């Protein structure tokens, strides 16, 4: 959707440069999206091709989806912008219908970028590519819903203000919030269906024409099917008294033929032939009007109940900042009365269903300022005990809860920590997350967890998403991330802790178990038990902690003069199935191993599966040993001998390191914390 323009004034030199940079970033991103699809292109790649820093990209576009939607190929104006052309006595839905269904040339996706001709040119091929990228991306389709929902507040306010008309009650008895929601739902549905037609091969002009007529019909149906859109007891000019949306009305600037009238033939984009678009008058007979209007009233009342206000203010100071983040925040509107009116005598509404009490209402009920309420809650300044009791009583009566979002906007802190892990189904990582929360929870932080399946592209995408979500700190247990992948998060000033591996990089702390020493100790234990040909089952390419464990395994073999045959190292997936297949490959060697050491316990359990399938006795025919000491290691039969890798303790150490960075307690560029591994003897080796 084309946003409403700001006040006209000549741009400064700095603003022109910023605009050029923004257009360069958007143009580069569109080319990359067209070549490879939306999901596979990273912000770091866009920055590299556009020759800017990743931080610059995020400064212009906080999330990658915003780059795609920088230009709307259909060129439809935002509904609140359409209201600027509203004429005296015209209802909001009719003004939007009249303006948005006028023929337009569309936005200039891929044409005339950076010039004054951009708004007048259409590159049909570029629009088709743009549409196909949208069609093939679940992330973009999901974001489009958020994008339209984010326009609800602006449209509601435009309706309430009368768009310059100054007419109270312009939204009718339903309320501006419900009207805005209904209009935007209709607009989004037609907008997306038009874009998907173009993606399927329809010509731009044909799809745009049909889209305008579908929007006209949808808004006409909404206009006639929602009696609450009219101010009560009033007939508007140009509209018949029963609200039938008569085709005879003629509003300024509207082509009487451009209404989808009966018999109008339009291109049938599905079959390639003409299609008859019936008018609402044909589709909805007049004799059914009373029953239909009653049904419509029930439906809109249901919609109103579902969209009751969710106020999101923490303090009056935060209100302006929260409004700037309206696309991310709650969808608000004032309640229509009834419930919540009981406390009006005290100047404070009582809570109603779906209504979130604000700090201002707490202050009014307690007879103090919002600042005093804040001080009573956070304890930063002394508050008289009697005042504190009144504040707590008001909080209890209203059910008030502090708004973390508003606080974050005021303090530039989200109170969240990102955790990126390769496999959430591996019990080691939930235990690690628990340890992290042990430390971060009491400090007021929540975790956002992202699973990557050990895929480097997913790891890089997860890092970008954490930056976009504005996490205060990042912990990641990944195997394929390289130093350059972390530059964006370091550049954003976010404290980073790597869990495992020995990556040496300024701005990145490392917390890990003694992977190399633990693997060496495990190998020595097997040698001491009399095993001489020891295999190692590890992950693909043995990066990160697994690489350290392979190094420890080999060093122990060489120190003991044992066979270090490279064929005894099997690369597979970090999973039970991977452990099973890797062990099977080793057992198929001409000279198979008599013991197998696995990179984690889940893989070791897979090794036990293979031994059982081949009727090998464990540990008599084949010894099996794991790493991590997850709970399942003591439950399988035979019990799994393993190296304890204390996941929860590692998580706690990571949490302490992040808190230290967040509080400015460490000046050194990076630090390393090593948690010793411990041998746990059971029956498998």
Secondary structure, 3 states (H helix, E strand, C coil): CECCCCCCCCCCHHHHHHHHHHHHHHHHHHHHHHHHCCCCCCHHHHHHHHCCCHHHHHHHCCCHHHHHCCCCCCCCECHHHHHHHCCCCCCHHHHHHHHHCCCCCCCCCCCCCCCCCHHHCCCHHHHHHHHHHHHCCHHHHHHHHHHHHHCHHHHHHHHHHHHHCCCCCCCCCCCHHHHHHHHHHHHHHHHHHHHHHHHCCCCHHHHHHHHHHHHHHHHHHHHHHCHHHCCCCCCCCCCCCCCCCCCCCCCCCCCCCCCCCCCCEEECCCCCCEEECCCHHHHCCHHHHHHHHHHHHHHHHHHHHHCCCCCCCCCHHHHHHHHHCCCCCCCCCCCCCCCCCHHHHHCCCCCCCCCCCCHHHHHHHHCCCHHHHHHHHHCCCCCCHHHHHHHHHHHHHHCCCCCHHHHHHHHCCCCEEEEEECCCCCHHHHHHHHHHHHHHCCCCCEEEEEECCCCHHHHHHHHHHHHHCCCCEEEEECCCCCHHHHHHHHHCCCEEEEECCCCCCCCEEEEEECHHHHHHHHHHHHHHCCCCCEEEEEEHHHCCHHHHHHHHHHHHHHHHCCCCCHHHEEEECCCHHHHHHHHHHHHCCCCCCCEEEECCHHHHHHHHHHHHHCCCCCCCCCEEEEEECCHHHHCCCCCCEEEECCHHHHHHHHHHHHHHHHCCCCCCCCCEEEECCEEECCCCC
